[in-house]
Amino acid sequence: MAADKVHLLKLCVGADEVSDLVAWQARQRNLQRAQGLKLQHVHVTRMWPKREKELLNGGSLYWVFRGLVLARQRIRALEEVTGEDGIRRCAIVLADDVIRTEPMARRPFQGWRYLADADAPRDLADDRPTEAELPHDLMTALDDLGVR
């Protein structure tokens, strides 16, 4: 029997909106290119996900911006890396595309959390990914009202 699909939720620290994440990743890619490194988006975390098979069965990392899930990136692989301090960590290798999702409220938390596929917010329609983001307060209010 094939593994079910599960996702990860992660706070996007230092970014207020999706465009901040996209710009930061573009800068990282330029640095990698300049240093002759492999071009890939990686998020390093201390803990190795116990539900690895489910994550690698089409799972995504859903990014939380100031209390709202607003985007996701498909998880391509999990790789072991060792930090300068000698501690082994998990590098979550992400697809290049940042896919905007319908807003979903999420309270602050530390680290990452699992997100069941059935509970994941839907991707924005293909004709909406480049539209301007609504003001954050308005998105939060709409989500509180159940209007998405």
N, CA, C and O atoms as a GROMACS GRO file, in nm:
protein
  592
    1MET      N    1   0.085  -0.119   0.000
    1MET     CA    2   0.000   0.000   0.000
    1MET      C    3   0.090   0.124   0.000
    1MET      O    4   0.187   0.130   0.074
    2ALA      N    5   0.057   0.221  -0.082
    2ALA     CA    6   0.135   0.345  -0.093
    2ALA      C    7   0.115   0.430   0.032
    2ALA      O    8   0.010   0.427   0.096
    3ALA      N    9   0.218   0.506   0.064
    3ALA     CA   10   0.211   0.596   0.179
    3ALA      C   11   0.114   0.710   0.151
    3ALA      O   12   0.105   0.758   0.038
    4ASP      N   13   0.042   0.753   0.254
    4ASP     CA   14  -0.042   0.870   0.241
    4ASP      C   15   0.046   0.992   0.224
    4ASP      O   16   0.167   0.986   0.246
    5LYS      N   17  -0.015   1.102   0.184
    5LYS     CA   18   0.060   1.227   0.168
    5LYS      C   19   0.038   1.315   0.290
    5LYS      O   20  -0.074   1.327   0.341
    6VAL      N   21   0.147   1.377   0.337
    6VAL     CA   22   0.140   1.471   0.447
    6VAL      C   23   0.231   1.588   0.412
    6VAL      O   24   0.322   1.576   0.329
    7HIS      N   25   0.207   1.700   0.476
    7HIS     CA   26   0.282   1.823   0.448
    7HIS      C   27   0.344   1.874   0.577
    7HIS      O   28   0.315   1.825   0.686
    8LEU      N   29   0.431   1.974   0.563
    8LEU     CA   30   0.488   2.044   0.678
    8LEU      C   31   0.441   2.188   0.678
    8LEU      O   32   0.422   2.249   0.572
    9LEU      N   33   0.421   2.243   0.796
    9LEU     CA   34   0.392   2.385   0.817
    9LEU      C   35   0.515   2.447   0.881
    9LEU      O   36   0.574   2.389   0.972
   10LYS      N   37   0.555   2.565   0.834
   10LYS     CA   38   0.674   2.632   0.888
   10LYS      C   39   0.651   2.782   0.884
   10LYS      O   40   0.601   2.834   0.784
   11LEU      N   41   0.687   2.851   0.992
   11LEU     CA   42   0.679   2.996   0.992
   11LEU      C   43   0.786   3.050   0.898
   11LEU      O   44   0.898   3.000   0.897
   12CYS      N   45   0.751   3.149   0.820
   12CYS     CA   46   0.846   3.213   0.728
   12CYS      C   47   0.902   3.335   0.800
   12CYS      O   48   0.859   3.448   0.777
   13VAL      N   49   1.000   3.310   0.888
   13VAL     CA   50   1.057   3.414   0.972
   13VAL      C   51   1.132   3.516   0.887
   13VAL      O   52   1.210   3.480   0.799
   14GLY      N   53   1.108   3.643   0.914
   14GLY     CA   54   1.177   3.750   0.843
   14GLY      C   55   1.108   3.792   0.714
   14GLY      O   56   1.156   3.881   0.644
   15ALA      N   57   0.996   3.729   0.683
   15ALA     CA   58   0.921   3.764   0.562
   15ALA      C   59   0.778   3.800   0.602
   15ALA      O   60   0.714   3.727   0.677
   16ASP      N   61   0.731   3.913   0.553
   16ASP     CA   62   0.594   3.954   0.582
   16ASP      C   63   0.495   3.906   0.477
   16ASP      O   64   0.377   3.889   0.505
   17GLU      N   65   0.544   3.884   0.355
   17GLU     CA   66   0.456   3.842   0.246
   17GLU      C   67   0.531   3.746   0.154
   17GLU      O   68   0.653   3.731   0.163
   18VAL      N   69   0.456   3.683   0.067
   18VAL     CA   70   0.512   3.583  -0.024
   18VAL      C   71   0.624   3.643  -0.109
   18VAL      O   72   0.725   3.577  -0.134
   19SER      N   73   0.608   3.766  -0.154
   19SER     CA   74   0.709   3.828  -0.238
   19SER      C   75   0.844   3.840  -0.166
   19SER      O   76   0.949   3.838  -0.231
   20ASP      N   77   0.842   3.854  -0.033
   20ASP     CA   78   0.967   3.857   0.044
   20ASP      C   79   1.040   3.724   0.035
   20ASP      O   80   1.162   3.721   0.019
   21LEU      N   81   0.967   3.615   0.046
   21LEU     CA   82   1.026   3.480   0.035
   21LEU      C   83   1.084   3.459  -0.105
   21LEU      O   84   1.196   3.410  -0.119
   22VAL      N   85   1.009   3.496  -0.206
   22VAL     CA   86   1.054   3.479  -0.345
   22VAL      C   87   1.182   3.559  -0.370
   22VAL      O   88   1.275   3.509  -0.433
   23ALA      N   89   1.186   3.682  -0.320
   23ALA     CA   90   1.305   3.766  -0.339
   23ALA      C   91   1.425   3.708  -0.265
   23ALA      O   92   1.536   3.706  -0.319
   24TRP      N   93   1.405   3.660  -0.142
   24TRP     CA   94   1.515   3.602  -0.064
   24TRP      C   95   1.570   3.478  -0.135
   24TRP      O   96   1.691   3.459  -0.143
   25GLN      N   97   1.480   3.394  -0.185
   25GLN     CA   98   1.526   3.273  -0.254
   25GLN      C   99   1.600   3.308  -0.383
   25GLN      O  100   1.695   3.239  -0.419
   26ALA      N  101   1.559   3.413  -0.452
   26ALA     CA  102   1.631   3.457  -0.573
   26ALA      C  103   1.772   3.503  -0.536
   26ALA      O  104   1.868   3.472  -0.607
   27ARG      N  105   1.785   3.576  -0.426
   27ARG     CA  106   1.918   3.619  -0.381
   27ARG      C  107   2.005   3.498  -0.345
   27ARG      O  108   2.123   3.495  -0.377
   28GLN      N  109   1.947   3.401  -0.278
   28GLN     CA  110   2.021   3.280  -0.242
   28GLN      C  111   2.068   3.205  -0.368
   28GLN      O  112   2.181   3.157  -0.374
   29ARG      N  113   1.981   3.197  -0.466
   29ARG     CA  114   2.016   3.129  -0.592
   29ARG      C  115   2.131   3.202  -0.661
   29ARG      O  116   2.222   3.138  -0.714
   30ASN      N  117   2.130   3.334  -0.660
   30ASN     CA  118   2.239   3.413  -0.719
   30ASN      C  119   2.370   3.389  -0.646
   30ASN      O  120   2.475   3.379  -0.709
   31LEU      N  121   2.365   3.380  -0.512
   31LEU     CA  122   2.485   3.350  -0.434
   31LEU      C  123   2.538   3.211  -0.468
   31LEU      O  124   2.659   3.193  -0.485
   32GLN      N  125   2.448   3.113  -0.477
   32GLN     CA  126   2.490   2.977  -0.513
   32GLN      C  127   2.556   2.975  -0.650
   32GLN      O  128   2.660   2.912  -0.670
   33ARG      N  129   2.495   3.045  -0.744
   33ARG     CA  130   2.550   3.052  -0.880
   33ARG      C  131   2.689   3.114  -0.879
   33ARG      O  132   2.781   3.063  -0.943
   34ALA      N  133   2.706   3.225  -0.806
   34ALA     CA  134   2.834   3.295  -0.799
   34ALA      C  135   2.943   3.210  -0.733
   34ALA      O  136   3.061   3.222  -0.765
   35GLN      N  137   2.902   3.122  -0.642
   35GLN     CA  138   2.998   3.038  -0.572
   35GLN      C  139   3.016   2.902  -0.639
   35GLN      O  140   3.090   2.817  -0.589
   36GLY      N  141   2.948   2.882  -0.752
   36GLY     CA  142   2.960   2.755  -0.823
   36GLY      C  143   2.895   2.638  -0.751
   36GLY      O  144   2.933   2.523  -0.773
   37LEU      N  145   2.797   2.665  -0.666
   37LEU     CA  146   2.729   2.561  -0.590
   37LEU      C  147   2.608   2.508  -0.666
   37LEU      O  148   2.561   2.569  -0.762
   38LYS      N  149   2.558   2.395  -0.622
   38LYS     CA  150   2.436   2.337  -0.676
   38LYS      C  151   2.321   2.433  -0.652
   38LYS      O  152   2.303   2.482  -0.540
   39LEU      N  153   2.242   2.460  -0.756
   39LEU     CA  154   2.130   2.554  -0.743
   39LEU      C  155   2.008   2.480  -0.691
   39LEU      O  156   1.943   2.404  -0.763
   40GLN      N  157   1.978   2.504  -0.564
   40GLN     CA  158   1.858   2.444  -0.506
   40GLN      C  159   1.815   2.521  -0.383
   40GLN      O  160   1.897   2.582  -0.314
   41HIS      N  161   1.686   2.518  -0.356
   41HIS     CA  162   1.631   2.581  -0.237
   41HIS      C  163   1.628   2.477  -0.127
   41HIS      O  164   1.570   2.369  -0.143
   42VAL      N  165   1.692   2.508  -0.015
   42VAL     CA  166   1.701   2.415   0.097
   42VAL      C  167   1.663   2.488   0.225
   42VAL      O  168   1.707   2.600   0.249
   43HIS      N  169   1.583   2.423   0.305
   43HIS     CA  170   1.553   2.473   0.439
   43HIS      C  171   1.607   2.370   0.537
   43HIS      O  172   1.566   2.254   0.536
   44VAL      N  173   1.700   2.413   0.623
   44VAL     CA  174   1.765   2.322   0.717
   44VAL      C  175   1.695   2.329   0.852
   44VAL      O  176   1.668   2.438   0.903
   45THR      N  177   1.666   2.213   0.908
   45THR     CA  178   1.599   2.204   1.036
   45THR      C  179   1.672   2.106   1.126
   45THR      O  180   1.741   2.016   1.077
   46ARG      N  181   1.659   2.121   1.256
   46ARG     CA  182   1.732   2.035   1.351
   46ARG      C  183   1.680   1.892   1.351
   46ARG      O  184   1.758   1.798   1.363
   47MET      N  185   1.552   1.876   1.339
   47MET     CA  186   1.491   1.743   1.353
   47MET      C  187   1.463   1.680   1.216
   47MET      O  188   1.428   1.749   1.121
   48TRP      N  189   1.479   1.548   1.209
   48TRP     CA  190   1.445   1.473   1.088
   48TRP      C  191   1.300   1.430   1.100
   48TRP      O  192   1.263   1.369   1.200
   49PRO      N  193   1.216   1.461   1.001
   49PRO     CA  194   1.075   1.421   1.007
   49PRO      C  195   1.060   1.269   1.013
   49PRO      O  196   1.118   1.197   0.932
   50LYS      N  197   0.982   1.222   1.110
   50LYS     CA  198   0.958   1.079   1.124
   50LYS      C  199   0.867   1.027   1.012
   50LYS      O  200   0.867   0.907   0.983
   51ARG      N  201   0.790   1.115   0.951
   51ARG     CA  202   0.695   1.075   0.846
   51ARG      C  203   0.753   1.102   0.708
   51ARG      O  204   0.685   1.155   0.620
   52GLU      N  205   0.879   1.068   0.690
   52GLU     CA  206   0.953   1.094   0.567
   52GLU      C  207   0.882   1.039   0.443
   52GLU      O  208   0.868   1.110   0.344
   53LYS      N  209   0.838   0.914   0.447
   53LYS     CA  210   0.774   0.853   0.329
   53LYS      C  211   0.650   0.930   0.287
   53LYS      O  212   0.625   0.948   0.168
   54GLU      N  213   0.572   0.976   0.384
   54GLU     CA  214   0.451   1.051   0.354
   54GLU      C  215   0.484   1.189   0.296
   54GLU      O  216   0.415   1.238   0.207
   55LEU      N  217   0.590   1.251   0.347
   55LEU     CA  218   0.633   1.382   0.294
   55LEU      C  219   0.682   1.370   0.150
   55LEU      O  220   0.653   1.455   0.066
   56LEU      N  221   0.755   1.262   0.123
   56LEU     CA  222   0.812   1.244  -0.011
   56LEU      C  223   0.712   1.184  -0.110
   56LEU      O  224   0.747   1.156  -0.224
   57ASN      N  225   0.589   1.165  -0.066
   57ASN     CA  226   0.482   1.115  -0.152
   57ASN      C  227   0.398   1.231  -0.205
   57ASN      O  228   0.276   1.220  -0.216
   58GLY      N  229   0.465   1.342  -0.240
   58GLY     CA  230   0.394   1.458  -0.295
   58GLY      C  231   0.368   1.568  -0.195
   58GLY      O  232   0.290   1.659  -0.222
   59GLY      N  233   0.432   1.562  -0.079
   59GLY     CA  234   0.412   1.663   0.024
   59GLY      C  235   0.476   1.797  -0.010
   59GLY      O  236   0.564   1.805  -0.096
   60SER      N  237   0.431   1.900   0.059
   60SER     CA  238   0.483   2.036   0.040
   60SER      C  239   0.516   2.096   0.176
   60SER      O  240   0.468   2.050   0.279
   61LEU      N  241   0.597   2.199   0.173
   61LEU     CA  242   0.621   2.282   0.290
   61LEU      C  243   0.532   2.405   0.274
   61LEU      O  244   0.549   2.483   0.180
   62TYR      N  245   0.438   2.420   0.365
   62TYR     CA  246   0.346   2.534   0.363
   62TYR      C  247   0.403   2.644   0.451
   62TYR      O  248   0.433   2.621   0.569
   63TRP      N  249   0.419   2.762   0.394
   63TRP     CA  250   0.480   2.876   0.463
   63TRP      C  251   0.373   2.962   0.531
   63TRP      O  252   0.272   2.997   0.470
   64VAL      N  253   0.398   2.996   0.658
   64VAL     CA  254   0.308   3.082   0.737
   64VAL      C  255   0.371   3.221   0.747
   64VAL      O  256   0.484   3.235   0.794
   65PHE      N  257   0.298   3.322   0.702
   65PHE     CA  258   0.342   3.461   0.705
   65PHE      C  259   0.252   3.538   0.800
   65PHE      O  260   0.133   3.555   0.774
   66ARG      N  261   0.309   3.585   0.912
   66ARG     CA  262   0.233   3.668   1.007
   66ARG      C  263   0.096   3.609   1.040
   66ARG      O  264  -0.004   3.681   1.039
   67GLY      N  265   0.092   3.480   1.068
   67GLY     CA  266  -0.032   3.416   1.112
   67GLY      C  267  -0.120   3.359   1.003
   67GLY      O  268  -0.227   3.306   1.032
   68LEU      N  269  -0.076   3.368   0.877
   68LEU     CA  270  -0.155   3.313   0.766
   68LEU      C  271  -0.069   3.223   0.678
   68LEU      O  272   0.042   3.262   0.639
   69VAL      N  273  -0.119   3.105   0.646
   69VAL     CA  274  -0.055   3.023   0.543
   69VAL      C  275  -0.090   3.090   0.410
   69VAL      O  276  -0.208   3.111   0.380
   70LEU      N  277   0.013   3.123   0.330
   70LEU     CA  278  -0.011   3.194   0.204
   70LEU      C  279   0.058   3.130   0.085
   70LEU      O  280   0.032   3.169  -0.029
   71ALA      N  281   0.147   3.032   0.110
   71ALA     CA  282   0.222   2.974  -0.002
   71ALA      C  283   0.275   2.838   0.037
   71ALA      O  284   0.278   2.800   0.154
   72ARG      N  285   0.317   2.764  -0.066
   72ARG     CA  286   0.377   2.634  -0.043
   72ARG      C  287   0.485   2.608  -0.147
   72ARG      O  288   0.487   2.669  -0.254
   73GLN      N  289   0.574   2.516  -0.113
   73GLN     CA  290   0.674   2.466  -0.207
   73GLN      C  291   0.678   2.314  -0.192
   73GLN      O  292   0.679   2.262  -0.080
   74ARG      N  293   0.679   2.244  -0.304
   74ARG     CA  294   0.683   2.098  -0.302
   74ARG      C  295   0.815   2.052  -0.243
   74ARG      O  296   0.920   2.109  -0.271
   75ILE      N  297   0.809   1.948  -0.162
   75ILE     CA  298   0.930   1.888  -0.103
   75ILE      C  299   0.984   1.787  -0.202
   75ILE      O  300   0.916   1.692  -0.239
   76ARG      N  301   1.108   1.808  -0.246
   76ARG     CA  302   1.173   1.719  -0.344
   76ARG      C  303   1.252   1.608  -0.277
   76ARG      O  304   1.257   1.496  -0.327
   77ALA      N  305   1.316   1.638  -0.164
   77ALA     CA  306   1.401   1.539  -0.098
   77ALA      C  307   1.432   1.584   0.044
   77ALA      O  308   1.413   1.701   0.079
   78LEU      N  309   1.479   1.491   0.124
   78LEU     CA  310   1.533   1.520   0.256
   78LEU      C  311   1.677   1.469   0.254
   78LEU      O  312   1.703   1.354   0.219
   79GLU      N  313   1.771   1.557   0.290
   79GLU     CA  314   1.912   1.520   0.286
   79GLU      C  315   1.977   1.551   0.420
   79GLU      O  316   1.946   1.652   0.483
   80GLU      N  317   2.066   1.464   0.462
   80GLU     CA  318   2.139   1.488   0.586
   80GLU      C  319   2.253   1.586   0.559
   80GLU      O  320   2.327   1.572   0.462
   81VAL      N  321   2.265   1.685   0.646
   81VAL     CA  322   2.375   1.781   0.640
   81VAL      C  323   2.434   1.794   0.780
   81VAL      O  324   2.365   1.772   0.880
   82THR      N  325   2.560   1.830   0.786
   82THR     CA  326   2.626   1.852   0.914
   82THR      C  327   2.667   1.999   0.921
   82THR      O  328   2.735   2.050   0.832
   83GLY      N  329   2.625   2.065   1.028
   83GLY     CA  330   2.656   2.206   1.046
   83GLY      C  331   2.801   2.226   1.088
   83GLY      O  332   2.872   2.131   1.118
   84GLU      N  333   2.843   2.351   1.088
   84GLU     CA  334   2.979   2.385   1.130
   84GLU      C  335   3.006   2.342   1.274
   84GLU      O  336   3.120   2.324   1.314
   85ASP      N  337   2.897   2.325   1.352
   85ASP     CA  338   2.910   2.281   1.490
   85ASP      C  339   2.919   2.130   1.504
   85ASP      O  340   2.929   2.078   1.615
   86GLY      N  341   2.916   2.058   1.390
   86GLY     CA  342   2.927   1.912   1.392
   86GLY      C  343   2.796   1.840   1.416
   86GLY      O  344   2.793   1.717   1.422
   87ILE      N  345   2.686   1.914   1.430
   87ILE     CA  346   2.556   1.853   1.456
   87ILE      C  347   2.488   1.818   1.324
   87ILE      O  348   2.481   1.900   1.232
   88ARG      N  349   2.436   1.695   1.316
   88ARG     CA  350   2.364   1.652   1.196
   88ARG      C  351   2.224   1.713   1.196
   88ARG      O  352   2.157   1.721   1.298
   89ARG      N  353   2.183   1.755   1.076
   89ARG     CA  354   2.052   1.818   1.059
   89ARG      C  355   1.986   1.764   0.932
   89ARG      O  356   2.046   1.689   0.856
   90CYS      N  357   1.860   1.805   0.912
   90CYS     CA  358   1.784   1.765   0.794
   90CYS      C  359   1.770   1.885   0.701
   90CYS      O  360   1.719   1.990   0.741
   91ALA      N  361   1.814   1.869   0.578
   91ALA     CA  362   1.795   1.971   0.476
   91ALA      C  363   1.672   1.932   0.394
   91ALA      O  364   1.671   1.828   0.328
   92ILE      N  365   1.570   2.015   0.400
   92ILE     CA  366   1.449   1.992   0.321
   92ILE      C  367   1.472   2.059   0.187
   92ILE      O  368   1.478   2.182   0.179
   93VAL      N  369   1.484   1.979   0.082
   93VAL     CA  370   1.509   2.032  -0.052
   93VAL      C  371   1.374   2.063  -0.115
   93VAL      O  372   1.287   1.977  -0.124
   94LEU      N  373   1.358   2.189  -0.158
   94LEU     CA  374   1.230   2.238  -0.208
   94LEU      C  375   1.234   2.262  -0.358
   94LEU      O  376   1.338   2.295  -0.414
   95ALA      N  377   1.120   2.246  -0.421
   95ALA     CA  378   1.106   2.282  -0.562
   95ALA      C  379   1.125   2.432  -0.576
   95ALA      O  380   1.107   2.507  -0.480
   96ASP      N  381   1.161   2.476  -0.695
   96ASP     CA  382   1.184   2.618  -0.720
   96ASP      C  383   1.058   2.702  -0.708
   96ASP      O  384   1.062   2.814  -0.657
   97ASP      N  385   0.946   2.651  -0.755
   97ASP     CA  386   0.823   2.728  -0.761
   97ASP      C  387   0.762   2.751  -0.623
   97ASP      O  388   0.745   2.657  -0.546
   98VAL      N  389   0.730   2.876  -0.593
   98VAL     CA  390   0.654   2.912  -0.474
   98VAL      C  391   0.511   2.929  -0.521
   98VAL      O  392   0.481   3.019  -0.600
   99ILE      N  393   0.423   2.843  -0.472
   99ILE     CA  394   0.283   2.840  -0.517
   99ILE      C  395   0.197   2.909  -0.411
   99ILE      O  396   0.194   2.866  -0.296
  100ARG      N  397   0.128   3.014  -0.451
  100ARG     CA  398   0.040   3.085  -0.358
  100ARG      C  399  -0.083   3.001  -0.329
  100ARG      O  400  -0.136   2.934  -0.417
  101THR      N  401  -0.126   3.008  -0.203
  101THR     CA  402  -0.244   2.933  -0.160
  101THR      C  403  -0.349   3.029  -0.107
  101THR      O  404  -0.323   3.146  -0.082
  102GLU      N  405  -0.468   2.975  -0.090
  102GLU     CA  406  -0.571   3.053  -0.024
  102GLU      C  407  -0.527   3.073   0.121
  102GLU      O  408  -0.469   2.982   0.180
  103PRO      N  409  -0.552   3.191   0.178
  103PRO     CA  410  -0.509   3.216   0.316
  103PRO      C  411  -0.575   3.121   0.415
  103PRO      O  412  -0.692   3.086   0.402
  104MET      N  413  -0.496   3.078   0.514
  104MET     CA  414  -0.548   2.994   0.622
  104MET      C  415  -0.480   3.039   0.751
  104MET      O  416  -0.358   3.041   0.759
  105ALA      N  417  -0.559   3.076   0.851
  105ALA     CA  418  -0.504   3.125   0.977
  105ALA      C  419  -0.429   3.014   1.050
  105ALA      O  420  -0.470   2.898   1.051
  106ARG      N  421  -0.318   3.052   1.111
  106ARG     CA  422  -0.236   2.959   1.189
  106ARG      C  423  -0.173   3.034   1.304
  106ARG      O  424  -0.111   3.139   1.282
  107ARG      N  425  -0.186   2.985   1.426
  107ARG     CA  426  -0.124   3.048   1.542
  107ARG      C  427   0.026   3.023   1.539
  107ARG      O  428   0.072   2.926   1.478
  108PRO      N  429   0.103   3.110   1.606
  108PRO     CA  430   0.248   3.092   1.609
  108PRO      C  431   0.287   2.960   1.676
  108PRO      O  432   0.217   2.911   1.765
  109PHE      N  433   0.398   2.904   1.633
  109PHE     CA  434   0.453   2.781   1.690
  109PHE      C  435   0.602   2.779   1.661
  109PHE      O  436   0.651   2.857   1.579
  110GLN      N  437   0.673   2.692   1.728
  110GLN     CA  438   0.816   2.678   1.703
  110GLN      C  439   0.841   2.556   1.616
  110GLN      O  440   0.765   2.459   1.620
  111GLY      N  441   0.948   2.561   1.539
  111GLY     CA  442   0.983   2.446   1.455
  111GLY      C  443   0.887   2.430   1.339
  111GLY      O  444   0.848   2.528   1.276
  112TRP      N  445   0.849   2.306   1.312
  112TRP     CA  446   0.753   2.278   1.207
  112TRP      C  447   0.646   2.185   1.262
  112TRP      O  448   0.665   2.122   1.366
  113ARG      N  449   0.537   2.178   1.192
  113ARG     CA  450   0.425   2.091   1.229
  113ARG      C  451   0.381   2.015   1.106
  113ARG      O  452   0.396   2.062   0.993
  114TYR      N  453   0.327   1.895   1.128
  114TYR     CA  454   0.268   1.821   1.018
  114TYR      C  455   0.132   1.880   0.984
  114TYR      O  456   0.062   1.934   1.071
  115LEU      N  457   0.094   1.869   0.857
  115LEU     CA  458  -0.035   1.916   0.808
  115LEU      C  459  -0.094   1.807   0.721
  115LEU      O  460  -0.035   1.769   0.620
  116ALA      N  461  -0.209   1.756   0.761
  116ALA     CA  462  -0.275   1.651   0.682
  116ALA      C  463  -0.315   1.707   0.546
  116ALA      O  464  -0.351   1.824   0.534
  117ASP      N  465  -0.308   1.623   0.445
  117ASP     CA  466  -0.342   1.667   0.310
  117ASP      C  467  -0.485   1.722   0.304
  117ASP      O  468  -0.510   1.821   0.234
  118ALA      N  469  -0.576   1.660   0.375
  118ALA     CA  470  -0.716   1.704   0.373
  118ALA      C  471  -0.734   1.842   0.436
  118ALA      O  472  -0.831   1.911   0.407
  119ASP      N  473  -0.641   1.882   0.523
  119ASP     CA  474  -0.650   2.012   0.591
  119ASP      C  475  -0.572   2.123   0.523
  119ASP      O  476  -0.579   2.238   0.565
  120ALA      N  477  -0.499   2.090   0.418
  120ALA     CA  478  -0.413   2.189   0.351
  120ALA      C  479  -0.497   2.289   0.271
  120ALA      O  480  -0.597   2.250   0.209
  121PRO      N  481  -0.457   2.416   0.273
  121PRO     CA  482  -0.532   2.515   0.192
  121PRO      C  483  -0.513   2.488   0.043
  121PRO      O  484  -0.410   2.435   0.000
  122ARG      N  485  -0.612   2.524  -0.033
  122ARG     CA  486  -0.606   2.504  -0.178
  122ARG      C  487  -0.513   2.606  -0.243
  122ARG      O  488  -0.496   2.717  -0.193
  123ASP      N  489  -0.454   2.565  -0.354
  123ASP     CA  490  -0.374   2.658  -0.434
  123ASP      C  491  -0.467   2.762  -0.494
  123ASP      O  492  -0.583   2.734  -0.521
  124LEU      N  493  -0.414   2.883  -0.514
  124LEU     CA  494  -0.491   2.984  -0.586
  124LEU      C  495  -0.510   2.936  -0.729
  124LEU      O  496  -0.425   2.864  -0.782
  125ALA      N  497  -0.617   2.975  -0.790
  125ALA     CA  498  -0.645   2.938  -0.928
  125ALA      C  499  -0.533   2.987  -1.019
  125ALA      O  500  -0.466   3.085  -0.988
  126ASP      N  501  -0.512   2.919  -1.131
  126ASP     CA  502  -0.404   2.952  -1.224
  126ASP      C  503  -0.411   3.097  -1.271
  126ASP      O  504  -0.308   3.156  -1.304
  127ASP      N  505  -0.530   3.155  -1.275
  127ASP     CA  506  -0.542   3.293  -1.323
  127ASP      C  507  -0.521   3.395  -1.210
  127ASP      O  508  -0.538   3.515  -1.232
  128ARG      N  509  -0.483   3.348  -1.088
  128ARG     CA  510  -0.467   3.440  -0.976
  128ARG      C  511  -0.327   3.448  -0.916
  128ARG      O  512  -0.308   3.530  -0.827
  129PRO      N  513  -0.228   3.369  -0.958
  129PRO     CA  514  -0.103   3.367  -0.882
  129PRO      C  515  -0.024   3.497  -0.883
  129PRO      O  516   0.058   3.518  -0.794
  130THR      N  517  -0.048   3.584  -0.979
  130THR     CA  518   0.031   3.707  -0.984
  130THR      C  519  -0.048   3.830  -0.938
  130THR      O  520   0.003   3.942  -0.943
  131GLU      N  521  -0.172   3.809  -0.895
  131GLU     CA  522  -0.249   3.925  -0.851
  131GLU      C  523  -0.188   3.981  -0.723
  131GLU      O  524  -0.122   3.909  -0.648
  132ALA      N  525  -0.210   4.107  -0.700
  132ALA     CA  526  -0.154   4.172  -0.582
  132ALA      C  527  -0.213   4.109  -0.456
  132ALA      O  528  -0.330   4.072  -0.452
  133GLU      N  529  -0.130   4.098  -0.354
  133GLU     CA  530  -0.177   4.043  -0.228
  133GLU      C  531  -0.267   4.146  -0.160
  133GLU      O  532  -0.240   4.266  -0.164
  134LEU      N  533  -0.373   4.097  -0.098
  134LEU     CA  534  -0.458   4.184  -0.018
  134LEU      C  535  -0.380   4.227   0.106
  134LEU      O  536  -0.288   4.157   0.148
  135PRO      N  537  -0.416   4.338   0.165
  135PRO     CA  538  -0.352   4.376   0.291
  135PRO      C  539  -0.368   4.264   0.394
  135PRO      O  540  -0.473   4.200   0.402
  136HIS      N  541  -0.264   4.242   0.472
  136HIS     CA  542  -0.262   4.130   0.566
  136HIS      C  543  -0.381   4.133   0.662
  136HIS      O  544  -0.442   4.029   0.688
  137ASP      N  545  -0.414   4.251   0.716
  137ASP     CA  546  -0.526   4.262   0.809
  137ASP      C  547  -0.657   4.221   0.743
  137ASP      O  548  -0.742   4.159   0.807
  138LEU      N  549  -0.674   4.256   0.616
  138LEU     CA  550  -0.796   4.219   0.544
  138LEU      C  551  -0.801   4.067   0.522
  138LEU      O  552  -0.907   4.006   0.539
  139MET      N  553  -0.687   4.006   0.485
  139MET     CA  554  -0.686   3.860   0.467
  139MET      C  555  -0.719   3.790   0.598
  139MET      O  556  -0.793   3.692   0.598
  140THR      N  557  -0.666   3.839   0.709
  140THR     CA  558  -0.693   3.779   0.839
  140THR      C  559  -0.841   3.791   0.873
  140THR      O  560  -0.902   3.694   0.918
  141ALA      N  561  -0.899   3.908   0.852
  141ALA     CA  562  -1.040   3.929   0.880
  141ALA      C  563  -1.128   3.840   0.794
  141ALA      O  564  -1.225   3.782   0.843
  142LEU      N  565  -1.095   3.826   0.666
  142LEU     CA  566  -1.172   3.740   0.577
  142LEU      C  567  -1.163   3.594   0.621
  142LEU      O  568  -1.262   3.522   0.618
  143ASP      N  569  -1.044   3.552   0.662
  143ASP     CA  570  -1.027   3.415   0.709
  143ASP      C  571  -1.106   3.392   0.837
  143ASP      O  572  -1.167   3.286   0.854
  144ASP      N  573  -1.106   3.492   0.928
  144ASP     CA  574  -1.184   3.480   1.052
  144ASP      C  575  -1.332   3.464   1.023
  144ASP      O  576  -1.403   3.394   1.095
  145LEU      N  577  -1.379   3.529   0.916
  145LEU     CA  578  -1.520   3.519   0.878
  145LEU      C  579  -1.552   3.395   0.796
  145LEU      O  580  -1.668   3.365   0.769
  146GLY      N  581  -1.448   3.322   0.756
  146GLY     CA  582  -1.469   3.203   0.675
  146GLY      C  583  -1.485   3.235   0.528
  146GLY      O  584  -1.530   3.150   0.452
  147VAL      N  585  -1.449   3.356   0.486
  147VAL     CA  586  -1.460   3.400   0.348
  147VAL      C  587  -1.321   3.393   0.285
  147VAL      O  588  -1.231   3.465   0.327
  148ARG      N  589  -1.304   3.308   0.187
  148ARG     CA  590  -1.172   3.295   0.123
  148ARG      C  591  -1.184   3.313  -0.023
  148ARG      O  592  -1.084   3.305  -0.095
   0.00000   0.00000   0.00000
